[in-house]
Amino acid sequence: MVENSKVLKGKVCMVTGATAGIGIVTAKALAQQGATVIVAGRNKEKSVSTVDQIRKETGNHDVEYILADLSVQKEVRKLSDDFKSKFKRLDILVNNAGAVFDKRFETADGLEMTFALNHLSYFLLTDLLLDTIKASVPSRIINVSSDAHKGAKINFDDIQGKKKYGAMRAYGQSKLANILFTYELARKLEGSGVTSNALHPGFVASSFGSNMRGAFRLILRFLQLFAMSSEKGAETSIYLATSPDVANINGKYFVKKKEVRTSVESYDKNVGEKLWEVSEELTKK
Ligand SMILES: NC(=O)c1ccc[n+]([C@@H]2O[C@H](COP(=O)([O-])OP(=O)(O)OC[C@H]3O[C@@H](n4cnc5c(N)ncnc54)[C@H](OP(=O)(O)O)[C@@H]3O)[C@@H](O)[C@H]2O)c1
């Protein structure tokens, strides 16, 4: 890599879920462009080997990991504290960690796992780091969502899926929440120099779904034979994190590096505001 491609030299980036799939490719690309990259991982062994791999492949040694199980709010808070104890700026935050769960699980905080991991961790981590992000303008927040949001609703009467749980229902709701959060955050950040955008990576043959069992896993594994690589899947995340073309774009959703419209529900400001309030309530200490 030639020196003039190190356009992110001096920038600090954090990628969650950077120990597999789309996240690791995104983190590597940011390191390749010269940034200091923080790999947020939950597994020490995987985090160490991810950092080693990125350092080796990019020649950039400013790559570190911070451990956190993002489904546990105490750990999200510790991730933020650990980060702030070491870094004074955060130019790019990529909220990427996510999963789908065949059965209803509860987190250590007593919350439904899909909603807690896929949405509340984005919400809480961003909130905790927002002062640092604002102190680093121009800065960017990128939320990895999914076209699985289409057809989903935020079930405020049963947001935790206690009455009725379905893997894709919970997943779709969480990915719609990513978009509602992105748009509401963008409204709050308008004119601040911080942008908030979301994306669908495409259908990617990553480790996604490897925690599932039975028929769902088999079907997903079969379908993944026809899916794109994680390298391809990470392209839109990398584009939103780095391209000058989107430096001033705020509150949009991208697929294949192109701005596209999302579901009708995702543009409902009342739903966005209500979700924000519920998320605040569910993440307060
Ligand atoms: N794959 C697709 O087709 C697809 C399509 C649309 C959207 N997406 C979205 O893309 C994002 C990345 O998915 P992917 O396909 O790259 O999946 P992946 O290969 O399974 O990677 C998921 C990452 O999230 C991390 N993670 C999972 N649970 C965590 C937790 N409790 N705490 C901290 N980190 C946790 C994983 O850590 P470990 O390495 O320790 O497991 C891994 O690094 C997700 O938000 C997903 O919803 C994926």
Ligand as a Chemical Component Dictionary entry (heavy atoms), coordinates in Angstrom:
data_LIG
# 
_chem_comp.id                   LIG 
_chem_comp.type                 NON-POLYMER 
_chem_comp.pdbx_formal_charge   0 
_chem_comp.three_letter_code    LIG 
# 
loop_
_chem_comp_atom.comp_id 
_chem_comp_atom.atom_id 
_chem_comp_atom.alt_atom_id 
_chem_comp_atom.type_symbol 
_chem_comp_atom.charge 
_chem_comp_atom.model_Cartn_x 
_chem_comp_atom.model_Cartn_y 
_chem_comp_atom.model_Cartn_z 
_chem_comp_atom.pdbx_ordinal 
LIG N1  N1  N 0  -24.592 -11.829 7.024  1  
LIG C1  C1  C 0  -25.614 -11.260 6.414  2  
LIG O1  O1  O 0  -26.143 -11.769 5.399  3  
LIG C2  C2  C 0  -26.181 -9.980  6.929  4  
LIG C3  C3  C 0  -27.231 -9.377  6.209  5  
LIG C4  C4  C 0  -27.759 -8.175  6.663  6  
LIG C5  C5  C 0  -27.231 -7.574  7.807  7  
LIG N2  N2  N 1  -26.221 -8.184  8.489  8  
LIG C6  C6  C 0  -25.715 -7.515  9.699  9  
LIG O2  O2  O 0  -24.309 -7.349  9.589  10 
LIG C7  C7  C 0  -23.729 -7.271  10.893 11 
LIG C8  C8  C 0  -22.493 -8.150  10.941 12 
LIG O3  O3  O 0  -22.900 -9.478  10.701 13 
LIG P1  P1  P 0  -21.951 -10.579 10.045 14 
LIG O4  O4  O 0  -22.687 -11.141 8.892  15 
LIG O5  O5  O -1 -20.576 -10.082 9.859  16 
LIG O6  O6  O 0  -22.013 -11.676 11.211 17 
LIG P2  P2  P 0  -20.877 -12.517 11.943 18 
LIG O7  O7  O 0  -19.867 -13.004 10.981 19 
LIG O8  O8  O 0  -21.620 -13.523 12.771 20 
LIG O9  O9  O 0  -20.176 -11.450 12.894 21 
LIG C9  C9  C 0  -20.879 -10.905 13.989 22 
LIG C10 C10 C 0  -19.919 -10.210 14.916 23 
LIG O10 O10 O 0  -20.667 -9.752  16.053 24 
LIG C11 C11 C 0  -20.037 -10.214 17.222 25 
LIG N3  N3  N 0  -20.962 -10.440 18.329 26 
LIG C12 C12 C 0  -22.018 -11.304 18.362 27 
LIG N4  N4  N 0  -22.574 -11.274 19.583 28 
LIG C13 C13 C 0  -21.859 -10.400 20.334 29 
LIG C14 C14 C 0  -21.944 -9.953  21.655 30 
LIG N5  N5  N 0  -22.868 -10.421 22.520 31 
LIG N6  N6  N 0  -21.045 -9.037  22.107 32 
LIG C15 C15 C 0  -20.091 -8.567  21.276 33 
LIG N7  N7  N 0  -19.959 -8.951  20.001 34 
LIG C16 C16 C 0  -20.838 -9.862  19.544 35 
LIG C17 C17 C 0  -19.378 -11.512 16.813 36 
LIG O11 O11 O 0  -18.385 -11.871 17.765 37 
LIG P3  P3  P 0  -17.705 -13.361 17.754 38 
LIG O12 O12 O 0  -16.676 -13.314 16.664 39 
LIG O13 O13 O 0  -17.130 -13.466 19.126 40 
LIG O14 O14 O 0  -18.811 -14.334 17.477 41 
LIG C18 C18 C 0  -18.833 -11.124 15.455 42 
LIG O15 O15 O 0  -17.625 -10.391 15.601 43 
LIG C19 C19 C 0  -24.833 -7.655  11.878 44 
LIG O16 O16 O 0  -25.339 -6.487  12.480 45 
LIG C20 C20 C 0  -25.911 -8.287  10.990 46 
LIG O17 O17 O 0  -27.211 -8.118  11.520 47 
LIG C21 C21 C 0  -25.680 -9.359  8.086  48 
# 
loop_
_chem_comp_bond.comp_id 
_chem_comp_bond.atom_id_1 
_chem_comp_bond.atom_id_2 
_chem_comp_bond.value_order 
_chem_comp_bond.pdbx_ordinal 
LIG N1  C1  SING 1  
LIG C1  O1  DOUB 2  
LIG C1  C2  SING 3  
LIG C2  C3  SING 4  
LIG C2  C21 DOUB 5  
LIG C3  C4  DOUB 6  
LIG C4  C5  SING 7  
LIG C5  N2  DOUB 8  
LIG N2  C6  SING 9  
LIG N2  C21 SING 10 
LIG C6  O2  SING 11 
LIG C6  C20 SING 12 
LIG O2  C7  SING 13 
LIG C7  C8  SING 14 
LIG C7  C19 SING 15 
LIG C8  O3  SING 16 
LIG O3  P1  SING 17 
LIG P1  O4  DOUB 18 
LIG P1  O5  SING 19 
LIG P1  O6  SING 20 
LIG O6  P2  SING 21 
LIG P2  O7  DOUB 22 
LIG P2  O8  SING 23 
LIG P2  O9  SING 24 
LIG O9  C9  SING 25 
LIG C9  C10 SING 26 
LIG C10 O10 SING 27 
LIG C10 C18 SING 28 
LIG O10 C11 SING 29 
LIG C11 N3  SING 30 
LIG C11 C17 SING 31 
LIG N3  C12 SING 32 
LIG N3  C16 SING 33 
LIG C12 N4  DOUB 34 
LIG N4  C13 SING 35 
LIG C13 C14 SING 36 
LIG C13 C16 DOUB 37 
LIG C14 N5  SING 38 
LIG C14 N6  DOUB 39 
LIG N6  C15 SING 40 
LIG C15 N7  DOUB 41 
LIG N7  C16 SING 42 
LIG C17 O11 SING 43 
LIG C17 C18 SING 44 
LIG O11 P3  SING 45 
LIG P3  O12 DOUB 46 
LIG P3  O13 SING 47 
LIG P3  O14 SING 48 
LIG C18 O15 SING 49 
LIG C19 O16 SING 50 
LIG C19 C20 SING 51 
LIG C20 O17 SING 52 
# 
